[in-house]
Amino acid sequence: MQVTMKNEPLSTNGEPPKVGEQLPDFKVKQADGSVVSVTELVDKPTLISVVPNINTSVCSISTKKFNGEVDKFDGINFYTISTNTPEEQKNWCAAEGVSKMKLLSDDSFDFGKSMGLFIEANNLDSRSVWIVDADKKVLYQELIQELTNEPNYDKALDFLQNLK
């Protein structure tokens, strides 16, 4: 997939799953460093916000925005996945007061490579938003073409609201 960062063209390692397809198997790290798989993470409808680097302004804004919405959605998992280490994510959460949204580390790039979102040129995952059902079927996706742009929060949250 082709994306840009500050208008510079970049390529991901493949094509992400489409709406109606299953999430591939992947592993990410939790805050304590333990490794979890997609099967352990997705047990009910789930929103996954993928940000390239939590320590940049747009990634920080988007994670805080979704974190502020978590309480409005009972029975929905909210995750942010970035290529930062669990330690970097913990430090960011402490500095930013984010406690509701669960941050997951893809510092091994397994998630990005499995999803076709990995950008080898800068070891980042491409910004995107995913909503999947309990069976790991993709119900909604937003692939942000310019990585410095924010996602369409309203569209994703409206989609979640309509799942209720």
NORCORCOR-V45447 format. One record per residue. NEAR is the number of other ideal C-beta (glycine too) atoms within 12 Angstrom. Layout:
# NORCORCOR-V45447
((NEAR) (NEAR))
This chain:
# NORCORCOR-V45447
((28) (18) (33) (21) (26) (15) (12) (15) (16) (28) (20) (35) (25) (19) (18) (34) (29) (18) (19) (15) (20) (22) (36) (26) (20) (37) (27) (42) (32) (24) (27) (15) (17) (15) (21) (28) (22) (33) (17) (20) (31) (33) (18) (21) (30) (38) (46) (47) (47) (45) (45) (42) (34) (42) (24) (25) (17) (26) (37) (30) (24) (40) (47) (29) (29) (40) (30) (21) (24) (26) (13) (18) (28) (14) (17) (33) (33) (39) (40) (47) (54) (44) (39) (35) (24) (29) (19) (24) (38) (24) (17) (31) (29) (14) (15) (26) (14) (30) (19) (24) (37) (34) (44) (47) (38) (42) (30) (24) (30) (27) (40) (38) (26) (27) (39) (30) (43) (35) (34) (18) (18) (22) (21) (35) (48) (49) (45) (41) (40) (48) (38) (35) (27) (20) (18) (29) (22) (31) (31) (32) (35) (30) (30) (34) (20) (21) (36) (26) (27) (27) (37) (21) (25) (16) (19) (33) (28) (17) (28) (34) (19) (14) (22) (14))
